[in-house]
Amino acid sequence: MSPADPSTVPSPAASELVVLLDEDGRPTGTADKSTVHTADTPLHLAFSCHVVDDEGRVLLTRRALGKLTWPGVWTNAFCGHPGPDEDPAEAIVRRAEQELGTRVVDVTPALPDFRYRAVDDSGVVENEICPVYTARIAAPLDPRPDEVCAHHWARPEDVRAAVDATPFAFSPWMVEQVPQMELYSR
């Protein structure tokens, strides 16, 4: 299977529903993703994925400059939102295709209870219960320019050092995730 042709992959923002949650993480309904991320973002379900290659390197991506939150910031490979009743591993495979034009395999939970809240400089809030996964890349990258403006493969120890030295250059969720993940403590 080759990476998805970007012209045939639906836009990730096209009528995508996110799962709203109560404070205990129980689903309370859904909302259109395009209406959720505001200055008063409700708690909702997401995921974050750190992708490695066969050499053990970690994929870093730079968020596209047109992104609503944290444009131009370096982060983990990709993030997304599982749809209602969607298996998280299937959501990760779907989102890898949508955002990076690639396939991932060996999706494994890394931080199943990760939760964060952060406010972008524009005032938009991220408020997510966001289990973190690792996955292995299984096809060439073909990132969508409206999602990713640059990418780089790096050794985990170099990523950890960069995040520790310059946290302002990375997404707030990645800054919180990296010190907690076994992947970066080798």
C-alpha positions as CSV (number, residue, x, y, z in Angstrom):
1,M,0.0,0.0,0.0
2,S,1.4,3.4,-0.9
3,P,0.8,6.6,0.9
4,A,-2.6,8.2,0.2
5,D,-2.9,10.6,-2.7
6,P,-3.6,14.0,-0.9
7,S,-6.3,14.8,-3.5
8,T,-8.3,11.7,-2.5
9,V,-7.9,12.0,1.3
10,P,-10.7,14.0,2.9
11,S,-9.6,17.2,4.6
12,P,-9.1,16.4,8.3
13,A,-11.3,19.5,9.2
14,A,-14.2,18.5,6.9
15,S,-17.1,17.9,9.3
16,E,-14.9,16.1,11.8
17,L,-16.6,15.4,15.1
18,V,-14.8,15.4,18.4
19,V,-16.0,13.5,21.5
20,L,-16.8,15.8,24.4
21,L,-15.9,14.6,27.9
22,D,-16.9,15.3,31.4
23,E,-14.2,15.8,34.1
24,D,-14.0,12.1,34.7
25,G,-13.3,11.4,31.0
26,R,-16.8,10.0,30.2
27,P,-18.3,10.9,26.8
28,T,-21.0,13.5,27.0
29,G,-21.7,14.2,23.3
30,T,-20.0,15.4,20.2
31,A,-19.2,18.7,18.5
32,D,-17.8,19.8,15.2
33,K,-14.1,20.2,15.5
34,S,-14.2,23.5,13.7
35,T,-16.3,25.0,16.5
36,V,-14.5,23.4,19.5
37,H,-11.1,25.1,19.7
38,T,-11.9,28.6,21.0
39,A,-11.0,30.7,24.0
40,D,-13.5,28.4,26.0
41,T,-12.6,25.0,24.6
42,P,-14.6,22.2,26.2
43,L,-12.8,19.1,27.5
44,H,-12.6,16.6,24.6
45,L,-10.8,13.4,23.5
46,A,-7.7,13.5,21.4
47,F,-4.5,11.5,20.8
48,S,-0.9,12.3,20.3
49,C,1.5,10.0,18.3
50,H,5.3,9.8,18.3
51,V,6.5,8.0,15.2
52,V,9.9,6.1,15.0
53,D,11.7,4.7,12.0
54,D,13.7,1.4,11.7
55,E,16.8,3.3,12.8
56,G,15.1,4.3,16.1
57,R,14.9,8.0,15.1
58,V,11.8,10.1,16.1
59,L,9.8,12.1,13.6
60,L,9.4,15.8,14.5
61,T,7.0,17.9,12.5
62,R,6.7,21.7,12.3
63,R,3.0,22.7,12.3
64,A,1.9,24.5,9.2
65,L,1.8,28.3,9.5
66,G,-1.9,28.3,8.8
67,K,-2.8,26.1,11.8
68,L,-5.3,27.6,14.3
69,T,-3.2,26.8,17.3
70,W,0.6,26.9,17.6
71,P,1.4,27.6,14.0
72,G,5.0,27.0,13.0
73,V,5.8,25.2,16.3
74,W,7.8,22.0,16.3
75,T,6.0,19.0,17.7
76,N,5.7,15.2,17.8
77,A,4.7,13.5,14.5
78,F,1.0,14.2,14.6
79,C,-2.1,14.6,16.8
80,G,-5.8,14.2,16.2
81,H,-9.2,13.3,17.5
82,P,-10.8,9.9,17.4
83,G,-14.3,10.0,16.1
84,P,-17.3,8.8,18.1
85,D,-16.9,5.1,18.7
86,E,-13.6,5.0,16.7
87,D,-10.9,2.7,18.0
88,P,-7.9,4.9,18.9
89,A,-5.4,2.8,16.9
90,E,-7.6,3.1,13.8
91,A,-7.9,6.9,14.4
92,I,-4.1,7.1,14.5
93,V,-3.7,5.1,11.3
94,R,-6.3,7.3,9.6
95,R,-4.7,10.5,10.8
96,A,-1.2,9.4,9.8
97,E,-2.5,9.1,6.3
98,Q,-4.4,12.4,6.4
99,E,-1.7,14.5,7.8
100,L,1.6,12.8,6.8
101,G,0.5,10.8,3.7
102,T,2.0,7.7,5.3
103,R,1.1,4.4,7.0
104,V,2.0,3.6,10.6
105,V,2.1,0.2,12.3
106,D,2.8,-1.1,15.8
107,V,0.6,1.5,17.5
108,T,1.4,1.2,21.2
109,P,0.1,3.2,24.2
110,A,2.9,5.2,25.9
111,L,1.0,7.6,28.2
112,P,-2.6,6.4,28.3
113,D,-3.7,8.9,31.0
114,F,-2.1,12.0,29.5
115,R,-4.3,15.2,29.9
116,Y,-3.3,18.8,29.4
117,R,-4.7,22.3,29.0
118,A,-2.7,25.0,27.2
119,V,-3.5,28.5,25.9
120,D,-2.0,29.6,22.6
121,D,-0.7,33.2,22.2
122,S,-3.9,33.9,20.2
123,G,-6.0,32.9,23.2
124,V,-7.2,29.6,21.7
125,V,-7.4,26.9,24.3
126,E,-6.4,23.2,24.0
127,N,-8.3,21.2,26.7
128,E,-7.8,17.5,26.1
129,I,-7.7,14.1,27.5
130,C,-5.0,13.0,25.1
131,P,-3.6,9.5,25.3
132,V,-0.1,9.3,23.8
133,Y,1.0,6.5,21.5
134,T,4.1,5.5,19.6
135,A,4.0,3.9,16.2
136,R,6.5,2.8,13.6
137,I,6.5,4.3,10.1
138,A,5.7,1.8,7.3
139,A,5.7,3.9,4.1
140,P,7.4,7.1,2.8
141,L,6.3,10.5,4.1
142,D,4.2,12.8,1.9
143,P,3.1,15.5,4.4
144,R,0.1,17.7,3.6
145,P,1.4,21.3,3.4
146,D,-1.8,22.6,5.2
147,E,-0.8,20.4,8.2
148,V,3.0,20.3,8.2
149,C,5.5,22.8,6.8
150,A,8.6,20.9,7.7
151,H,9.8,17.6,9.2
152,H,13.0,16.1,10.6
153,W,14.1,12.7,11.9
154,A,16.2,12.9,15.1
155,R,17.6,10.7,17.7
156,P,15.4,10.5,20.8
157,E,18.2,11.8,23.1
158,D,18.7,14.8,20.8
159,V,14.9,15.5,20.9
160,R,15.0,15.3,24.7
161,A,18.0,17.7,24.9
162,A,16.3,20.2,22.5
163,V,13.0,20.1,24.4
164,D,14.8,20.6,27.7
165,A,17.0,23.5,26.3
166,T,14.3,25.3,24.2
167,P,10.8,24.4,25.4
168,F,9.4,27.6,23.7
169,A,10.2,26.1,20.3
170,F,7.9,23.1,20.8
171,S,4.2,22.5,21.4
172,P,3.2,22.6,25.0
173,W,1.9,19.0,24.9
174,M,5.2,17.7,23.6
175,V,7.1,19.6,26.3
176,E,5.0,17.8,28.9
177,Q,5.1,14.4,27.1
178,V,8.8,13.9,26.4
179,P,10.1,13.8,30.0
180,Q,7.4,11.2,30.8
181,M,8.0,8.8,27.9
182,E,10.4,5.8,28.0
183,L,11.2,6.5,24.3
184,Y,13.1,9.6,25.2
185,S,14.8,8.3,28.4
186,R,17.1,5.8,26.6
